[in-house]
Amino acid sequence: MTEITGFGGLILLILDLWAIISIIGSSETTGRKVLWTLLVILLPLIGFIVWLIAGPRASRTV
């Protein structure tokens, strides 16, 4: 059971890092970036889900 929890934690860490990188690369104001980043850091699972639904995304250039 410990390996499953450890693996799930690793996956969540990778997803949270992806969210934080995307937040930093977005065109939002600095204040909003800080608030979104704090949400993802302080509430890893819930923060990631909320960011996935409503959070800022990194700017994509084609």
PDB file of N, CA, C and O in Angstrom:
ATOM      1  N   MET A   1       0.823  -1.199   0.000  1.00  0.00           N
ATOM      2  CA  MET A   1       0.000   0.000   0.000  1.00  0.00           C
ATOM      3  C   MET A   1       0.864   1.259   0.000  1.00  0.00           C
ATOM      4  O   MET A   1       0.470   2.270  -0.582  1.00  0.00           O
ATOM      5  N   THR A   2       2.015   1.219   0.632  1.00  0.00           N
ATOM      6  CA  THR A   2       2.889   2.387   0.693  1.00  0.00           C
ATOM      7  C   THR A   2       3.393   2.774  -0.692  1.00  0.00           C
ATOM      8  O   THR A   2       3.505   3.962  -0.996  1.00  0.00           O
ATOM      9  N   GLU A   3       3.700   1.786  -1.540  1.00  0.00           N
ATOM     10  CA  GLU A   3       4.184   2.105  -2.878  1.00  0.00           C
ATOM     11  C   GLU A   3       3.127   2.813  -3.704  1.00  0.00           C
ATOM     12  O   GLU A   3       3.453   3.711  -4.480  1.00  0.00           O
ATOM     13  N   ILE A   4       1.864   2.428  -3.553  1.00  0.00           N
ATOM     14  CA  ILE A   4       0.788   3.080  -4.305  1.00  0.00           C
ATOM     15  C   ILE A   4       0.646   4.521  -3.847  1.00  0.00           C
ATOM     16  O   ILE A   4       0.496   5.418  -4.677  1.00  0.00           O
ATOM     17  N   THR A   5       0.690   4.756  -2.559  1.00  0.00           N
ATOM     18  CA  THR A   5       0.600   6.107  -2.032  1.00  0.00           C
ATOM     19  C   THR A   5       1.795   6.931  -2.488  1.00  0.00           C
ATOM     20  O   THR A   5       1.630   8.086  -2.883  1.00  0.00           O
ATOM     21  N   GLY A   6       2.981   6.366  -2.441  1.00  0.00           N
ATOM     22  CA  GLY A   6       4.177   7.071  -2.889  1.00  0.00           C
ATOM     23  C   GLY A   6       4.125   7.395  -4.368  1.00  0.00           C
ATOM     24  O   GLY A   6       4.516   8.489  -4.775  1.00  0.00           O
ATOM     25  N   PHE A   7       3.647   6.458  -5.182  1.00  0.00           N
ATOM     26  CA  PHE A   7       3.533   6.683  -6.613  1.00  0.00           C
ATOM     27  C   PHE A   7       2.479   7.742  -6.909  1.00  0.00           C
ATOM     28  O   PHE A   7       2.683   8.599  -7.769  1.00  0.00           O
ATOM     29  N   GLY A   8       1.363   7.691  -6.208  1.00  0.00           N
ATOM     30  CA  GLY A   8       0.311   8.702  -6.377  1.00  0.00           C
ATOM     31  C   GLY A   8       0.806  10.081  -5.977  1.00  0.00           C
ATOM     32  O   GLY A   8       0.474  11.073  -6.627  1.00  0.00           O
ATOM     33  N   GLY A   9       1.595  10.152  -4.916  1.00  0.00           N
ATOM     34  CA  GLY A   9       2.173  11.421  -4.490  1.00  0.00           C
ATOM     35  C   GLY A   9       3.134  11.977  -5.519  1.00  0.00           C
ATOM     36  O   GLY A   9       3.182  13.186  -5.745  1.00  0.00           O
ATOM     37  N   LEU A  10       3.903  11.091  -6.147  1.00  0.00           N
ATOM     38  CA  LEU A  10       4.837  11.516  -7.190  1.00  0.00           C
ATOM     39  C   LEU A  10       4.084  12.063  -8.394  1.00  0.00           C
ATOM     40  O   LEU A  10       4.473  13.084  -8.962  1.00  0.00           O
ATOM     41  N   ILE A  11       3.014  11.391  -8.784  1.00  0.00           N
ATOM     42  CA  ILE A  11       2.189  11.861  -9.902  1.00  0.00           C
ATOM     43  C   ILE A  11       1.598  13.226  -9.570  1.00  0.00           C
ATOM     44  O   ILE A  11       1.611  14.126 -10.410  1.00  0.00           O
ATOM     45  N   LEU A  12       1.079  13.388  -8.354  1.00  0.00           N
ATOM     46  CA  LEU A  12       0.499  14.671  -7.937  1.00  0.00           C
ATOM     47  C   LEU A  12       1.560  15.769  -7.930  1.00  0.00           C
ATOM     48  O   LEU A  12       1.275  16.900  -8.322  1.00  0.00           O
ATOM     49  N   LEU A  13       2.764  15.456  -7.496  1.00  0.00           N
ATOM     50  CA  LEU A  13       3.854  16.432  -7.505  1.00  0.00           C
ATOM     51  C   LEU A  13       4.161  16.875  -8.934  1.00  0.00           C
ATOM     52  O   LEU A  13       4.334  18.068  -9.186  1.00  0.00           O
ATOM     53  N   ILE A  14       4.229  15.942  -9.858  1.00  0.00           N
ATOM     54  CA  ILE A  14       4.500  16.275 -11.257  1.00  0.00           C
ATOM     55  C   ILE A  14       3.377  17.141 -11.827  1.00  0.00           C
ATOM     56  O   ILE A  14       3.647  18.122 -12.520  1.00  0.00           O
ATOM     57  N   LEU A  15       2.132  16.793 -11.545  1.00  0.00           N
ATOM     58  CA  LEU A  15       0.997  17.586 -12.034  1.00  0.00           C
ATOM     59  C   LEU A  15       0.996  18.991 -11.439  1.00  0.00           C
ATOM     60  O   LEU A  15       0.705  19.963 -12.138  1.00  0.00           O
ATOM     61  N   ASP A  16       1.322  19.101 -10.147  1.00  0.00           N
ATOM     62  CA  ASP A  16       1.384  20.416  -9.505  1.00  0.00           C
ATOM     63  C   ASP A  16       2.503  21.267 -10.095  1.00  0.00           C
ATOM     64  O   ASP A  16       2.327  22.468 -10.303  1.00  0.00           O
ATOM     65  N   LEU A  17       3.650  20.654 -10.365  1.00  0.00           N
ATOM     66  CA  LEU A  17       4.739  21.406 -11.001  1.00  0.00           C
ATOM     67  C   LEU A  17       4.336  21.892 -12.384  1.00  0.00           C
ATOM     68  O   LEU A  17       4.647  23.021 -12.765  1.00  0.00           O
ATOM     69  N   TRP A  18       3.644  21.045 -13.136  1.00  0.00           N
ATOM     70  CA  TRP A  18       3.147  21.441 -14.452  1.00  0.00           C
ATOM     71  C   TRP A  18       2.194  22.631 -14.325  1.00  0.00           C
ATOM     72  O   TRP A  18       2.264  23.569 -15.119  1.00  0.00           O
ATOM     73  N   ALA A  19       1.300  22.593 -13.324  1.00  0.00           N
ATOM     74  CA  ALA A  19       0.355  23.682 -13.112  1.00  0.00           C
ATOM     75  C   ALA A  19       1.093  24.972 -12.759  1.00  0.00           C
ATOM     76  O   ALA A  19       0.762  26.035 -13.285  1.00  0.00           O
ATOM     77  N   ILE A  20       2.079  24.891 -11.883  1.00  0.00           N
ATOM     78  CA  ILE A  20       2.821  26.085 -11.464  1.00  0.00           C
ATOM     79  C   ILE A  20       3.586  26.684 -12.639  1.00  0.00           C
ATOM     80  O   ILE A  20       3.603  27.903 -12.805  1.00  0.00           O
ATOM     81  N   ILE A  21       4.213  25.851 -13.448  1.00  0.00           N
ATOM     82  CA  ILE A  21       4.930  26.350 -14.626  1.00  0.00           C
ATOM     83  C   ILE A  21       3.955  27.019 -15.586  1.00  0.00           C
ATOM     84  O   ILE A  21       4.268  28.060 -16.164  1.00  0.00           O
ATOM     85  N   SER A  22       2.790  26.436 -15.756  1.00  0.00           N
ATOM     86  CA  SER A  22       1.780  27.024 -16.632  1.00  0.00           C
ATOM     87  C   SER A  22       1.261  28.343 -16.072  1.00  0.00           C
ATOM     88  O   SER A  22       1.034  29.289 -16.826  1.00  0.00           O
ATOM     89  N   ILE A  23       1.073  28.412 -14.771  1.00  0.00           N
ATOM     90  CA  ILE A  23       0.622  29.656 -14.133  1.00  0.00           C
ATOM     91  C   ILE A  23       1.655  30.758 -14.337  1.00  0.00           C
ATOM     92  O   ILE A  23       1.300  31.880 -14.699  1.00  0.00           O
ATOM     93  N   ILE A  24       2.910  30.453 -14.113  1.00  0.00           N
ATOM     94  CA  ILE A  24       3.968  31.450 -14.257  1.00  0.00           C
ATOM     95  C   ILE A  24       4.077  31.928 -15.703  1.00  0.00           C
ATOM     96  O   ILE A  24       4.367  33.100 -15.943  1.00  0.00           O
ATOM     97  N   GLY A  25       3.850  31.042 -16.661  1.00  0.00           N
ATOM     98  CA  GLY A  25       3.930  31.407 -18.067  1.00  0.00           C
ATOM     99  C   GLY A  25       2.686  32.065 -18.620  1.00  0.00           C
ATOM    100  O   GLY A  25       2.654  32.419 -19.799  1.00  0.00           O
ATOM    101  N   SER A  26       1.656  32.240 -17.801  1.00  0.00           N
ATOM    102  CA  SER A  26       0.416  32.834 -18.275  1.00  0.00           C
ATOM    103  C   SER A  26       0.538  34.354 -18.367  1.00  0.00           C
ATOM    104  O   SER A  26       1.524  34.942 -17.923  1.00  0.00           O
ATOM    105  N   SER A  27      -0.472  34.966 -18.947  1.00  0.00           N
ATOM    106  CA  SER A  27      -0.467  36.422 -19.106  1.00  0.00           C
ATOM    107  C   SER A  27      -1.211  37.126 -17.973  1.00  0.00           C
ATOM    108  O   SER A  27      -1.522  38.311 -18.093  1.00  0.00           O
ATOM    109  N   GLU A  28      -1.498  36.436 -16.894  1.00  0.00           N
ATOM    110  CA  GLU A  28      -2.175  37.032 -15.747  1.00  0.00           C
ATOM    111  C   GLU A  28      -1.264  38.033 -15.043  1.00  0.00           C
ATOM    112  O   GLU A  28      -0.055  38.054 -15.271  1.00  0.00           O
ATOM    113  N   THR A  29      -1.856  38.858 -14.186  1.00  0.00           N
ATOM    114  CA  THR A  29      -1.066  39.799 -13.395  1.00  0.00           C
ATOM    115  C   THR A  29      -0.252  39.037 -12.359  1.00  0.00           C
ATOM    116  O   THR A  29      -0.548  37.885 -12.040  1.00  0.00           O
ATOM    117  N   THR A  30       0.770  39.692 -11.845  1.00  0.00           N
ATOM    118  CA  THR A  30       1.642  39.049 -10.862  1.00  0.00           C
ATOM    119  C   THR A  30       0.866  38.623  -9.619  1.00  0.00           C
ATOM    120  O   THR A  30       1.109  37.544  -9.080  1.00  0.00           O
ATOM    121  N   GLY A  31      -0.052  39.448  -9.166  1.00  0.00           N
ATOM    122  CA  GLY A  31      -0.848  39.116  -7.988  1.00  0.00           C
ATOM    123  C   GLY A  31      -1.680  37.863  -8.176  1.00  0.00           C
ATOM    124  O   GLY A  31      -1.755  37.013  -7.289  1.00  0.00           O
ATOM    125  N   ARG A  32      -2.303  37.755  -9.338  1.00  0.00           N
ATOM    126  CA  ARG A  32      -3.116  36.554  -9.613  1.00  0.00           C
ATOM    127  C   ARG A  32      -2.242  35.316  -9.749  1.00  0.00           C
ATOM    128  O   ARG A  32      -2.634  34.226  -9.329  1.00  0.00           O
ATOM    129  N   LYS A  33      -1.060  35.478 -10.332  1.00  0.00           N
ATOM    130  CA  LYS A  33      -0.130  34.343 -10.436  1.00  0.00           C
ATOM    131  C   LYS A  33       0.259  33.848  -9.045  1.00  0.00           C
ATOM    132  O   LYS A  33       0.306  32.643  -8.795  1.00  0.00           O
ATOM    133  N   VAL A  34       0.535  34.788  -8.146  1.00  0.00           N
ATOM    134  CA  VAL A  34       0.912  34.419  -6.771  1.00  0.00           C
ATOM    135  C   VAL A  34      -0.238  33.695  -6.087  1.00  0.00           C
ATOM    136  O   VAL A  34      -0.021  32.676  -5.431  1.00  0.00           O
ATOM    137  N   LEU A  35      -1.451  34.202  -6.230  1.00  0.00           N
ATOM    138  CA  LEU A  35      -2.601  33.561  -5.585  1.00  0.00           C
ATOM    139  C   LEU A  35      -2.838  32.156  -6.134  1.00  0.00           C
ATOM    140  O   LEU A  35      -3.072  31.228  -5.360  1.00  0.00           O
ATOM    141  N   TRP A  36      -2.782  31.985  -7.445  1.00  0.00           N
ATOM    142  CA  TRP A  36      -2.966  30.655  -8.035  1.00  0.00           C
ATOM    143  C   TRP A  36      -1.858  29.701  -7.591  1.00  0.00           C
ATOM    144  O   TRP A  36      -2.120  28.540  -7.274  1.00  0.00           O
ATOM    145  N   THR A  37      -0.617  30.198  -7.570  1.00  0.00           N
ATOM    146  CA  THR A  37       0.498  29.346  -7.158  1.00  0.00           C
ATOM    147  C   THR A  37       0.350  28.922  -5.707  1.00  0.00           C
ATOM    148  O   THR A  37       0.589  27.760  -5.375  1.00  0.00           O
ATOM    149  N   LEU A  38      -0.041  29.847  -4.837  1.00  0.00           N
ATOM    150  CA  LEU A  38      -0.257  29.498  -3.428  1.00  0.00           C
ATOM    151  C   LEU A  38      -1.375  28.468  -3.277  1.00  0.00           C
ATOM    152  O   LEU A  38      -1.274  27.559  -2.453  1.00  0.00           O
ATOM    153  N   LEU A  39      -2.433  28.606  -4.065  1.00  0.00           N
ATOM    154  CA  LEU A  39      -3.530  27.640  -4.006  1.00  0.00           C
ATOM    155  C   LEU A  39      -3.038  26.239  -4.362  1.00  0.00           C
ATOM    156  O   LEU A  39      -3.378  25.265  -3.690  1.00  0.00           O
ATOM    157  N   VAL A  40      -2.240  26.144  -5.416  1.00  0.00           N
ATOM    158  CA  VAL A  40      -1.739  24.834  -5.841  1.00  0.00           C
ATOM    159  C   VAL A  40      -0.753  24.269  -4.822  1.00  0.00           C
ATOM    160  O   VAL A  40      -0.733  23.060  -4.589  1.00  0.00           O
ATOM    161  N   ILE A  41       0.061  25.126  -4.213  1.00  0.00           N
ATOM    162  CA  ILE A  41       1.049  24.650  -3.236  1.00  0.00           C
ATOM    163  C   ILE A  41       0.392  24.248  -1.921  1.00  0.00           C
ATOM    164  O   ILE A  41       0.724  23.204  -1.360  1.00  0.00           O
ATOM    165  N   LEU A  42      -0.538  25.065  -1.421  1.00  0.00           N
ATOM    166  CA  LEU A  42      -1.136  24.794  -0.109  1.00  0.00           C
ATOM    167  C   LEU A  42      -2.188  23.684  -0.142  1.00  0.00           C
ATOM    168  O   LEU A  42      -2.350  22.954   0.836  1.00  0.00           O
ATOM    169  N   LEU A  43      -2.896  23.557  -1.253  1.00  0.00           N
ATOM    170  CA  LEU A  43      -3.910  22.506  -1.408  1.00  0.00           C
ATOM    171  C   LEU A  43      -3.598  21.731  -2.687  1.00  0.00           C
ATOM    172  O   LEU A  43      -4.244  21.956  -3.711  1.00  0.00           O
ATOM    173  N   PRO A  44      -2.629  20.829  -2.648  1.00  0.00           N
ATOM    174  CA  PRO A  44      -2.130  20.215  -3.877  1.00  0.00           C
ATOM    175  C   PRO A  44      -3.198  19.573  -4.760  1.00  0.00           C
ATOM    176  O   PRO A  44      -3.258  19.878  -5.951  1.00  0.00           O
ATOM    177  N   LEU A  45      -4.023  18.715  -4.229  1.00  0.00           N
ATOM    178  CA  LEU A  45      -5.009  18.018  -5.062  1.00  0.00           C
ATOM    179  C   LEU A  45      -6.153  18.943  -5.447  1.00  0.00           C
ATOM    180  O   LEU A  45      -6.479  19.073  -6.626  1.00  0.00           O
ATOM    181  N   ILE A  46      -6.757  19.578  -4.469  1.00  0.00           N
ATOM    182  CA  ILE A  46      -7.893  20.473  -4.733  1.00  0.00           C
ATOM    183  C   ILE A  46      -7.443  21.667  -5.563  1.00  0.00           C
ATOM    184  O   ILE A  46      -8.139  22.077  -6.491  1.00  0.00           O
ATOM    185  N   GLY A  47      -6.279  22.227  -5.231  1.00  0.00           N
ATOM    186  CA  GLY A  47      -5.756  23.362  -5.985  1.00  0.00           C
ATOM    187  C   GLY A  47      -5.510  23.012  -7.438  1.00  0.00           C
ATOM    188  O   GLY A  47      -5.808  23.811  -8.326  1.00  0.00           O
ATOM    189  N   PHE A  48      -4.969  21.822  -7.696  1.00  0.00           N
ATOM    190  CA  PHE A  48      -4.731  21.390  -9.073  1.00  0.00           C
ATOM    191  C   PHE A  48      -6.044  21.242  -9.822  1.00  0.00           C
ATOM    192  O   PHE A  48      -6.152  21.676 -10.969  1.00  0.00           O
ATOM    193  N   ILE A  49      -7.031  20.643  -9.201  1.00  0.00           N
ATOM    194  CA  ILE A  49      -8.321  20.446  -9.863  1.00  0.00           C
ATOM    195  C   ILE A  49      -8.977  21.786 -10.174  1.00  0.00           C
ATOM    196  O   ILE A  49      -9.504  21.979 -11.269  1.00  0.00           O
ATOM    197  N   VAL A  50      -8.948  22.713  -9.215  1.00  0.00           N
ATOM    198  CA  VAL A  50      -9.535  24.035  -9.449  1.00  0.00           C
ATOM    199  C   VAL A  50      -8.778  24.754 -10.559  1.00  0.00           C
ATOM    200  O   VAL A  50      -9.394  25.382 -11.420  1.00  0.00           O
ATOM    201  N   TRP A  51      -7.440  24.669 -10.546  1.00  0.00           N
ATOM    202  CA  TRP A  51      -6.646  25.296 -11.606  1.00  0.00           C
ATOM    203  C   TRP A  51      -6.980  24.672 -12.956  1.00  0.00           C
ATOM    204  O   TRP A  51      -7.088  25.384 -13.954  1.00  0.00           O
ATOM    205  N   LEU A  52      -7.142  23.371 -12.998  1.00  0.00           N
ATOM    206  CA  LEU A  52      -7.438  22.678 -14.244  1.00  0.00           C
ATOM    207  C   LEU A  52      -8.764  23.156 -14.840  1.00  0.00           C
ATOM    208  O   LEU A  52      -8.902  23.262 -16.059  1.00  0.00           O
ATOM    209  N   ILE A  53      -9.727  23.442 -13.979  1.00  0.00           N
ATOM    210  CA  ILE A  53     -11.043  23.877 -14.438  1.00  0.00           C
ATOM    211  C   ILE A  53     -11.067  25.370 -14.759  1.00  0.00           C
ATOM    212  O   ILE A  53     -11.619  25.767 -15.785  1.00  0.00           O
ATOM    213  N   ALA A  54     -10.474  26.208 -13.895  1.00  0.00           N
ATOM    214  CA  ALA A  54     -10.674  27.654 -14.029  1.00  0.00           C
ATOM    215  C   ALA A  54      -9.402  28.478 -14.045  1.00  0.00           C
ATOM    216  O   ALA A  54      -9.475  29.704 -14.139  1.00  0.00           O
ATOM    217  N   GLY A  55      -8.261  27.862 -13.959  1.00  0.00           N
ATOM    218  CA  GLY A  55      -7.028  28.618 -13.819  1.00  0.00           C
ATOM    219  C   GLY A  55      -6.446  29.149 -15.107  1.00  0.00           C
ATOM    220  O   GLY A  55      -6.855  28.759 -16.200  1.00  0.00           O
ATOM    221  N   PRO A  56      -5.476  30.052 -14.963  1.00  0.00           N
ATOM    222  CA  PRO A  56      -4.823  30.614 -16.147  1.00  0.00           C
ATOM    223  C   PRO A  56      -3.894  29.604 -16.802  1.00  0.00           C
ATOM    224  O   PRO A  56      -3.262  28.797 -16.122  1.00  0.00           O
ATOM    225  N   ARG A  57      -3.816  29.653 -18.117  1.00  0.00           N
ATOM    226  CA  ARG A  57      -2.952  28.757 -18.876  1.00  0.00           C
ATOM    227  C   ARG A  57      -1.791  29.552 -19.451  1.00  0.00           C
ATOM    228  O   ARG A  57      -1.883  30.767 -19.623  1.00  0.00           O
ATOM    229  N   ALA A  58      -0.721  28.872 -19.740  1.00  0.00           N
ATOM    230  CA  ALA A  58       0.446  29.518 -20.356  1.00  0.00           C
ATOM    231  C   ALA A  58       0.077  29.984 -21.757  1.00  0.00           C
ATOM    232  O   ALA A  58      -0.723  29.353 -22.448  1.00  0.00           O
ATOM    233  N   SER A  59       0.658  31.071 -22.152  1.00  0.00           N
ATOM    234  CA  SER A  59       0.424  31.592 -23.502  1.00  0.00           C
ATOM    235  C   SER A  59       1.086  30.678 -24.523  1.00  0.00           C
ATOM    236  O   SER A  59       2.244  30.288 -24.373  1.00  0.00           O
ATOM    237  N   ARG A  60       0.330  30.344 -25.559  1.00  0.00           N
ATOM    238  CA  ARG A  60       0.874  29.482 -26.606  1.00  0.00           C
ATOM    239  C   ARG A  60       1.063  30.305 -27.858  1.00  0.00           C
ATOM    240  O   ARG A  60       0.147  30.991 -28.312  1.00  0.00           O
ATOM    241  N   THR A  61       2.253  30.231 -28.408  1.00  0.00           N
ATOM    242  CA  THR A  61       2.539  30.919 -29.667  1.00  0.00           C
ATOM    243  C   THR A  61       2.694  29.893 -30.768  1.00  0.00           C
ATOM    244  O   THR A  61       3.357  28.870 -30.601  1.00  0.00           O
ATOM    245  N   VAL A  62       2.081  30.181 -31.878  1.00  0.00           N
ATOM    246  CA  VAL A  62       2.132  29.235 -33.002  1.00  0.00           C
ATOM    247  C   VAL A  62       3.085  29.725 -34.039  1.00  0.00           C
ATOM    248  O   VAL A  62       3.271  29.071 -35.065  1.00  0.00           O
TER     249      VAL A  62
END
